[in-house]
Amino acid sequence: MKINFLEYKEEVENELSDILSYWRKYAIDKEHAGFYGRINNVNIAYPESEKGLVLNSRILWAFSAACNHSPKKEYLQIADRAYEYIINHFIDKDFGGAYWSVDYKGKMLNGRKQIYGIAFCIYGLSEYYKIKQDSKILDQAKDLFKAIEKHSYDKTDKGYYEAFDRDWALLEDFRLSTKDANEKKTMNTHLHIIEAYANLYEVWENDFLKNQIEELLELFSKYIINHKTNNLNLFFDEEWNSKSKIISYGHDIEAAWLLQQCAEKINEQRWIDEMKKAAIKITDAASKGLDEDGGLWYEYDSSANHLILEKHSWPQAEAMIGFINAYQITGDEKYFAQSYNSWQFVKRYIKDNLNGEWFWGINADHSIMQGHDKVGFWKCPYHNTRACLEIIKRISSVTSN
């Protein structure tokens, strides 16, 4: 295919505006503050739905990142709203950390301390600080970092335990969702801890924080990246014995570029070099999950030779970034072509041209997956907003050289 950088960039710039406009128009809960916890595919809100830490933290990150890219008053207003809601309703002022969910009126509903969610709160706060430059915001992000290190860090085998009760007693059920294995350590949480820590390091160059980021990179290199297949191992016991044979194509392609970016943020050449090499290997492994239509399948169970015949929206967003990252490393145009093809797949099957935003995903026959919403506990303006911002930044970098 002929490389058309400017066309790709222009299209995702427009898409970024469309995504953020959707959330500004439909997601604001004017009666009870913050944002609705659930909106269905035809934009009907469920005002009494619970409100999750992940949703609100990702809204904070998305609009802060958009504002850092393009300083617009309407983006800042949503970031301000998300920040105020998180601080007033999610931060546990008695025990530290942040609640997993609150009810529609903003009262604590599930007070468990899920490290995955707290990491996203750090991610959002550190991005918001870049706009506001208010030391109070940075201190709030630092407090969450210190809470994770105090309560979740495994001093014996390194890494982080998954979940705790409100007062930081280790839980027996660690799972983010019922589909997950109930193990003490997971790839997913560690990926988003390092993502959050690296973003925090951009605004707080603390030696201990940097050490923890490097240690996380080492854990990925030693345990989480499967060097036989170049996929990621997903679940582990506390001693880092792998407990899963599932391949998550979306997490593979996300980690391929994100680990490299984390190494670049701490500016450690050893890790930059290692993660660039890993990026190509992981990207090629994730490519095995591509279908003929350009979409990336969701998961594959290697122990049962069973492919989950669904294409969720977020892996397509990560594929857009992961493949263009591989192009930037190698100069091989096949990677750019796949990034662009992933975007074409999104436009054809994932983007809702009638009601706005992206569907959760599609089935093998390209029908829309039922039972999923446009706004929900997990459906947030995070993967797609980030994909747009990363494509814009990366194409600008390529074309300016």
C-alpha positions in Angstrom: 0.0 0.0 0.0 1.0 3.6 -0.5 1.9 5.2 2.8 -0.3 8.3 3.3 0.8 9.7 6.7 -1.2 12.9 6.5 -4.5 11.2 5.6 -4.1 8.8 8.5 -3.2 11.7 10.9 -6.1 13.8 9.7 -8.6 11.0 10.1 -7.6 10.2 13.7 -7.5 13.9 14.6 -11.2 14.1 13.6 -11.9 10.8 15.4 -10.3 12.2 18.6 -12.6 15.2 18.4 -15.6 12.9 17.8 -14.8 10.6 20.8 -14.3 13.5 23.2 -17.5 15.3 22.0 -19.5 12.1 22.7 -18.4 11.9 26.3 -19.0 15.6 26.8 -22.5 15.4 25.3 -23.7 12.1 26.9 -21.7 11.1 29.9 -22.1 14.0 32.3 -24.4 13.3 35.3 -25.8 16.7 35.9 -28.1 15.6 38.8 -25.7 13.6 41.0 -22.3 15.0 39.8 -19.5 13.3 38.0 -20.4 10.9 35.1 -23.0 8.3 34.5 -21.9 4.8 35.3 -23.7 3.3 32.3 -25.0 4.4 28.9 -26.2 1.9 26.4 -25.6 1.6 22.6 -28.4 4.0 21.7 -27.2 6.6 24.3 -29.8 6.0 27.0 -28.2 6.6 30.4 -28.9 4.5 33.5 -28.7 7.2 36.2 -28.7 4.8 39.2 -25.8 2.6 38.0 -22.7 2.3 40.1 -19.7 4.5 39.2 -16.3 2.8 39.0 -12.8 4.1 39.8 -11.5 2.8 36.5 -14.1 4.7 34.4 -13.6 8.0 36.3 -9.8 7.7 36.3 -9.7 7.0 32.6 -11.9 10.0 31.9 -9.5 12.1 33.9 -6.6 10.8 32.0 -8.2 11.1 28.5 -9.4 14.7 28.9 -6.1 15.7 30.6 -4.1 14.1 27.8 -6.3 15.7 25.1 -5.9 19.1 26.8 -2.1 18.6 27.0 -2.3 17.9 23.2 -4.7 20.7 22.3 -5.4 23.2 25.1 -9.2 23.6 24.9 -11.4 25.0 27.6 -14.0 22.2 27.0 -11.4 19.5 27.6 -10.2 21.2 30.7 -13.7 21.5 32.1 -14.2 17.7 31.9 -10.8 17.0 33.4 -11.6 19.4 36.3 -15.0 17.6 36.8 -13.4 14.2 36.8 -10.7 15.3 39.2 -13.1 16.8 41.7 -15.3 13.7 41.6 -12.4 11.4 42.2 -11.0 13.4 45.1 -14.4 14.0 46.7 -15.9 10.5 46.3 -13.2 7.8 45.6 -10.2 8.7 47.7 -10.3 6.9 51.1 -9.4 9.6 53.6 -9.3 7.1 56.5 -7.3 4.2 55.2 -5.6 5.7 52.1 -5.9 4.5 48.5 -9.2 4.7 46.5 -12.5 2.8 46.5 -13.3 0.4 43.7 -16.8 1.9 43.2 -19.3 4.3 44.6 -23.1 4.4 44.1 -24.8 6.8 41.8 -24.9 9.4 44.6 -21.2 9.1 45.2 -21.3 7.1 48.4 -18.8 4.2 48.9 -20.3 1.0 47.4 -17.3 -1.3 47.1 -14.4 -0.2 49.3 -11.9 -2.9 48.2 -8.5 -1.7 47.2 -7.9 -3.1 43.7 -4.4 -2.1 42.7 -5.3 -2.0 39.1 -7.8 0.8 39.8 -5.5 2.8 42.0 -2.8 2.6 39.3 -5.2 4.2 36.9 -5.9 6.9 39.4 -2.2 7.7 39.5 -2.2 7.7 35.7 -5.0 10.2 35.6 -3.7 12.5 38.4 -0.2 12.7 36.9 -1.6 13.6 33.5 -3.9 16.2 35.1 -0.9 17.7 37.0 0.8 18.4 33.7 -1.9 20.9 32.9 -2.5 22.4 36.3 1.0 22.4 37.9 -0.7 22.3 41.3 1.5 20.6 43.9 -1.6 19.4 45.7 -2.5 17.2 42.7 1.0 15.8 42.5 0.9 15.1 46.3 -2.3 13.1 45.8 -0.6 11.0 43.1 2.4 10.5 45.3 0.2 9.4 48.2 -1.4 6.7 46.0 2.0 5.5 44.9 3.2 5.3 48.5 0.0 3.3 49.4 0.7 0.8 46.7 4.3 0.4 47.8 3.4 0.1 51.4 0.6 -2.4 51.1 0.9 -4.2 47.8 4.6 -4.6 47.1 6.0 -8.1 47.6 9.3 -7.7 49.4 10.2 -11.3 49.0 9.5 -12.1 45.4 8.9 -8.6 44.0 5.9 -7.4 42.1 2.5 -6.4 43.5 -0.4 -8.3 45.0 -3.7 -7.7 43.3 -6.4 -6.8 45.8 -7.1 -5.8 49.4 -10.0 -5.0 51.7 -10.7 -1.4 52.6 -8.3 -1.5 55.5 -5.6 -3.2 53.4 -6.1 -6.8 54.5 -5.2 -9.2 51.7 -8.3 -10.6 50.0 -9.0 -14.2 49.0 -10.7 -13.2 45.8 -8.2 -11.1 43.8 -10.0 -11.0 40.5 -10.8 -7.9 38.4 -13.7 -9.8 36.9 -15.2 -13.3 37.0 -13.5 -14.3 33.7 -10.0 -13.9 35.3 -8.0 -16.5 37.2 -8.0 -16.0 40.9 -4.2 -15.5 41.3 -2.2 -13.1 43.4 -0.3 -11.5 40.6 -1.3 -10.7 37.0 0.3 -9.3 33.9 -2.6 -6.9 33.5 -2.2 -5.1 36.8 1.6 -5.0 36.5 1.3 -3.5 33.0 -0.9 -0.7 34.3 1.2 -0.1 37.4 4.3 0.5 35.2 2.2 2.7 32.8 1.1 4.8 35.8 4.5 4.9 37.4 6.2 6.0 34.2 3.7 8.8 33.7 4.2 9.9 37.3 8.0 9.9 36.8 7.6 12.4 34.0 6.4 14.9 36.6 8.3 13.6 39.6 11.9 12.3 38.9 12.2 10.4 42.1 15.0 7.8 42.5 12.9 5.2 44.3 10.1 5.6 41.7 12.6 5.1 38.9 14.0 2.0 40.7 10.5 0.5 40.9 9.9 1.1 37.2 13.2 -0.6 36.3 12.3 -3.5 38.6 8.9 -3.8 36.8 10.7 -3.9 33.4 12.9 -6.7 34.8 9.8 -8.6 36.0 8.3 -8.3 32.5 11.6 -9.5 31.0 12.1 -12.4 33.4 8.6 -13.7 34.0 5.8 -12.0 32.1 7.1 -12.1 28.5 7.1 -15.8 27.4 10.4 -16.0 25.5 9.4 -19.2 23.8 6.2 -17.8 22.2 6.8 -14.0 22.6 3.3 -13.7 24.0 2.6 -12.5 27.6 1.9 -14.9 30.5 -1.2 -13.6 32.2 -1.6 -15.1 35.7 0.9 -16.0 38.4 1.2 -17.2 41.9 3.2 -15.1 44.3 6.5 -16.8 43.3 5.9 -16.0 39.6 4.9 -19.4 38.5 2.7 -19.0 35.4 -0.9 -20.2 35.9 -2.4 -19.6 32.5 -2.3 -20.8 28.9 -4.4 -18.0 27.6 -3.0 -15.7 24.9 -4.5 -12.2 25.0 -3.7 -10.6 21.6 -4.8 -7.2 22.7 -2.5 -7.1 25.8 0.4 -8.5 23.7 0.2 -5.6 21.2 -0.4 -3.1 24.0 2.6 -4.2 26.0 4.8 -4.3 22.8 4.8 -0.5 22.6 4.0 0.5 26.2 6.9 -1.2 27.8 9.3 0.5 25.4 7.6 3.8 26.1 8.1 3.3 29.9 11.8 2.6 29.3 12.1 5.8 27.2 10.4 7.9 29.9 13.1 6.9 32.5 15.7 7.3 29.8 17.6 4.1 30.6 19.3 3.0 27.4 19.8 -0.6 28.5 16.0 -1.0 28.9 15.2 1.0 25.8 17.3 -1.3 23.7 15.9 -4.4 25.3 12.3 -3.3 25.0 12.7 -2.3 21.4 13.9 -5.8 20.6 11.0 -7.2 22.6 8.6 -4.9 20.9 9.2 -6.5 17.5 9.0 -10.0 18.8 5.8 -9.4 20.7 4.3 -7.5 17.8 5.0 -10.4 15.4 3.5 -12.9 17.9 0.4 -10.7 18.3 0.1 -10.7 14.5 -0.9 -14.3 14.6 -4.2 -13.1 16.1 -5.0 -11.0 13.0 -8.0 -12.1 10.8 -8.3 -11.6 7.1 -10.5 -8.5 7.6 -7.7 -6.7 9.5 -9.2 -7.1 12.9 -7.4 -8.6 15.9 -9.1 -11.6 17.7 -9.7 -11.3 21.4 -8.1 -14.4 23.0 -6.8 -17.9 22.3 -6.6 -20.7 24.8 -3.5 -22.6 23.7 -4.2 -25.5 26.1 -7.6 -26.3 24.4 -6.7 -24.9 20.9 -9.7 -22.7 21.2 -10.0 -19.2 19.7 -12.5 -16.7 21.3 -14.4 -15.6 18.1 -14.8 -12.0 19.2 -13.0 -8.8 18.2 -13.2 -6.3 21.0 -12.7 -2.6 20.3 -9.8 -1.9 22.6 -7.3 -4.4 21.0 -7.9 -2.7 17.7 -6.9 0.6 19.3 -3.8 -0.9 20.7 -3.0 -2.5 17.4 -3.0 0.9 15.7 -0.2 2.0 18.1 1.7 -1.2 18.4 2.1 -1.7 14.6 3.1 1.9 13.9 5.6 1.6 16.8 7.2 -1.4 15.1 7.3 0.6 11.8 9.2 3.4 13.6 11.7 0.9 15.0 12.3 -1.1 11.8 11.2 1.1 8.9 9.4 -1.9 7.5 6.3 -0.6 5.7 4.3 -3.8 6.5 3.9 -2.6 10.1 2.6 0.8 9.0 0.2 -0.9 6.7 -1.2 -3.0 9.5 -1.6 0.0 11.8 -3.6 1.7 9.0 -5.5 -1.5 8.4 -6.5 -1.7 12.0 -7.9 1.8 11.7 -9.8 0.8 8.6 -11.3 -2.1 10.6 -12.4 0.3 13.3 -14.1 2.6 10.8 -15.8 -0.3 9.1 -17.0 -2.4 12.1 -16.3 -0.8 15.5 -17.1 2.9 15.1 -20.8 3.7 15.6 -21.5 6.3 12.8 -25.1 6.7 14.0 -24.9 7.1 17.7 -21.2 8.0 18.2 -18.2 6.4 20.0 -17.1 2.8 19.5 -19.0 -0.4 20.1 -17.6 -2.8 22.7 -16.9 -5.3 19.9 -18.2 -7.6 17.2 -18.7 -11.3 16.7 -17.1 -13.5 14.0 -19.9 -12.6 11.5 -19.3 -8.8 12.1 -22.6 -8.5 14.1 -22.4 -6.2 17.2 -21.8 -8.0 20.5 -24.9 -7.7 22.6 -25.0 -7.0 26.3 -22.3 -4.4 26.3 -22.6 -0.6 26.6 -21.0 2.5 25.2 -20.2 3.7 28.7 -19.7 1.3 31.6 -17.4 0.1 34.3 -14.8 -0.9 31.7 -15.9 1.0 28.6 -14.1 4.4 28.8 -12.5 7.0 26.5 -9.0 5.5 27.2 -7.8 3.0 24.5 -9.4 4.9 21.6 -8.4 8.4 22.8 -4.9 7.2 23.5 -4.7 5.5 20.0 -5.6 8.8 18.3 -3.1 10.8 20.4 -0.3 8.3 19.8 -0.9 8.1 16.1 -0.9 11.9 15.8 2.3 12.2 17.8 4.1 9.4 16.0 3.1 10.5 12.5 4.2 14.0 13.4 7.6 12.6 14.5 8.0 10.5 11.3 7.1 13.3 8.9 9.3 15.9 10.7 12.5 13.8 10.3 
